[in-house]
Amino acid sequence: MATRLAEEASPGVSLEELKRAMAASMEQVDAGPLIDPEDVARAAVFLASDEARYVNGHNLVVDCGFTVGKLFKMPQN
């Protein structure tokens, strides 16, 4: 998602250029399986359970591994 924060992290690239680059990149990747709302709910239930009592300060990303293996192609200046 192209946001102002993403724009600040990409100096010299406008928000519109960032949006276009992300859209073009998303067309080139196989996004993989879609997340079901139940997947996110199960992660929330886990974090609320006693089994997660030692889990803190962690971002639990529920995205079928998308952020691990998919890279956006940013425009080169």
C-alpha positions as CSV (number, residue, x, y, z in Angstrom):
1,M,0.0,0.0,0.0
2,A,1.4,3.3,-1.0
3,T,1.2,5.6,1.9
4,R,2.9,8.8,3.0
5,L,5.2,6.7,5.2
6,A,6.2,4.6,2.2
7,E,6.8,7.9,0.3
8,E,9.1,9.2,3.1
9,A,11.0,5.9,3.0
10,S,11.6,6.3,-0.7
11,P,13.2,9.8,-1.1
12,G,12.9,11.2,-4.6
13,V,9.9,9.0,-5.5
14,S,6.5,10.7,-5.5
15,L,3.5,9.1,-4.0
16,E,2.0,8.6,-7.5
17,E,5.2,7.0,-8.8
18,L,5.2,4.7,-5.8
19,K,1.6,3.7,-6.4
20,R,2.3,2.9,-10.0
21,A,5.5,0.9,-9.1
22,M,3.6,-1.1,-6.5
23,A,0.6,-1.8,-8.9
24,A,3.0,-2.9,-11.7
25,S,4.9,-5.1,-9.2
26,M,1.8,-6.7,-7.9
27,E,0.8,-7.6,-11.4
28,Q,4.1,-9.5,-11.8
29,V,3.9,-11.6,-8.6
30,D,1.9,-14.6,-7.8
31,A,0.3,-13.4,-4.6
32,G,-0.3,-17.0,-3.5
33,P,-3.3,-18.1,-1.5
34,L,-5.7,-15.6,-0.1
35,I,-6.0,-15.2,3.7
36,D,-9.3,-16.3,5.3
37,P,-10.7,-14.2,8.1
38,E,-10.4,-17.4,10.2
39,D,-6.6,-17.4,9.8
40,V,-6.4,-13.9,11.4
41,A,-8.9,-14.9,14.1
42,R,-6.8,-18.0,15.0
43,A,-3.7,-15.8,15.3
44,A,-5.6,-13.4,17.6
45,V,-6.9,-16.3,19.7
46,F,-3.4,-17.7,20.0
47,L,-2.0,-14.4,21.2
48,A,-4.8,-14.2,23.8
49,S,-4.1,-17.7,25.0
50,D,-1.9,-19.0,27.8
51,E,0.3,-20.6,25.1
52,A,1.5,-17.1,24.0
53,R,2.4,-16.0,27.6
54,Y,6.0,-15.4,26.6
55,V,5.2,-13.7,23.3
56,N,5.6,-10.0,23.5
57,G,6.9,-7.1,21.4
58,H,6.4,-9.2,18.2
59,N,4.5,-8.4,15.0
60,L,2.7,-11.5,14.1
61,V,2.2,-11.3,10.3
62,V,-0.5,-13.5,8.9
63,D,0.0,-13.3,5.1
64,C,0.8,-16.8,3.9
65,G,4.5,-15.8,3.7
66,F,3.9,-13.0,1.2
67,T,6.2,-10.5,3.0
68,V,9.0,-13.1,3.2
69,G,9.4,-13.8,-0.5
70,K,7.7,-11.1,-2.5
71,L,9.7,-7.9,-3.4
72,F,8.3,-4.8,-4.9
73,K,10.4,-3.5,-7.9
74,M,11.1,0.1,-7.2
75,P,11.9,2.6,-10.0
76,Q,15.6,3.3,-10.4
77,N,16.7,6.9,-10.8
